[in-house]
Amino acid sequence: MNAIYFIKDIVLPPLLEGTWVTIKLLVFSIPLGLLLGILIAGGRVYGNKIISFLCASFTVFFRGTPLLVQLFIIYYGLPSIGIYFSPFAAAVVGFVLCSGAYHSEYIRGAIQSIKSGQMMAAQALGMSKFKAIIYIIFPQALRRALPGCSNEIVYLVKYSSLAFMVTCIELTGAGKIIATRYFRYTEVFLVIGTIYLTMVSLVSKFLAIMEKKLKIPGLG
Amino acid sequence: MQEDKAIVLRVEDIYKKYGNVEVLKGVSFEIKRGETKVIIGPSGSGKSTLLRCINQLTIPDKGRIWLENEEVTHTRKNINQFRQKIGMVFQDFNLFDHLNALRNVEIGLIKVKGMGKDNARQKAIEGLKQVGLEEQAYLYPAQLSGGQKQRVSIARTLAMDPSVILFDEPTSALDPELIGEVLEVIKKLALNGMTMTVVTHEMGFARSVANEVIFMENGKIIDQGSPHKLFTNPKHERTRKFLYKITELYGRSAEKK
């Protein structure tokens, strides 16, 4: 079989379908993960003892265990206590929890790097603590956390390939099926690698543009 | 006339302890409308803590604060209501680093007072004009000099229409050549009848603007009176020594101002 024909007509169609699934996974996981990270970081820094402890425990658990183990627990373990997820949903939940844990650490560090005078000045104006966090602290902290969070997002693009372990057939999964059927791993995985590289490049470019757009003199 | 003499702020027997260190040991004073009180004293004497107790950024252990006949301490009322009326200007400015000068001034109006965007903007521009910074409206804090930053922070405080402003060493973090422009703004406020308390080491300023000077040491008010009385004829040896030391240090330049 001619290599060009093989790649174009046999390999690419299922891979593009898989890519579409990967993109859908990311479209849900990236923003939700970031949001969870913000909440966990906020809870850790500003929550009372119990909330702070819960948020810290969350981070310890989800940073301290392999993502694959988390996915297995979510997809294969939780049904035993009556919680069922579709493969796609299980993957998204796993990605959100895991990336949320990492984001929260970047964001927590950024929050703690903001000088206490900012909060004091906001409160002196009559802002409640909550308003001060939303309008004064977070806009600064998130800008500072962005480079770290960008890194985590790039990781997420790649570790989305683990979705295939809970039978969510995304890019890597689709490739594995094709490669096994035709026993031609090199071509198939080279194409997959190229697709991931393209996605990572696009995401990185987008994040770099965001970073530049949000840049404020003297901050960051 | 009656209105002019109304007491704006009353501080009653304030105590504050940090661990075993007693920072404030029963401080009381009051400010009438339009008055400027200057608080002086060596560092560590509790001046800044006292100011922060007034707007409850630091909660005093004991004592009461009254703003225009409403109790600020031990109240069920929202402290944020009071803070809007008690302006505060900090030693290191504390401008919001992610907002330009204009937005620094208008954010309180929009997010705290709930003012519409257009009105807030107009008021913020007027405020910046008042401190001579309308040209710098779109610059970020990092692009401003220390003196400009402090003037923006004064505009930010003024925009809230406070009943009283607390200045916490407003010129101590500034390069010497920038102190004048900030003192000039504060002086203008005092002359226009703003009620305020200023913690400062600028004796020239104290002398020319204060209605009363309070000398604090070790968490207590040691001496207080008109600038003339305090500077020429202090009651306590300690006050005299402190003033002597300060004048030695800032001496001639303070005299000139």
Interface residues (C-beta under 8 A of the other chain):
Chain A: K115 G117 Q118 M120 A121 A122 Q123 A124 L125 G126 M127 S128 K131 Y135 I136 P139 Q140 R143 I216 P217 G218 L219
Chain B: N55 L57 N80 Q81 F82 R83 Q84 I86 G87 M88 F90 D92 N94 L95 F96 D97 H98 I107 G108 K111 V112 Y140 P141 A142 Q143 S153 R156 T157 M160
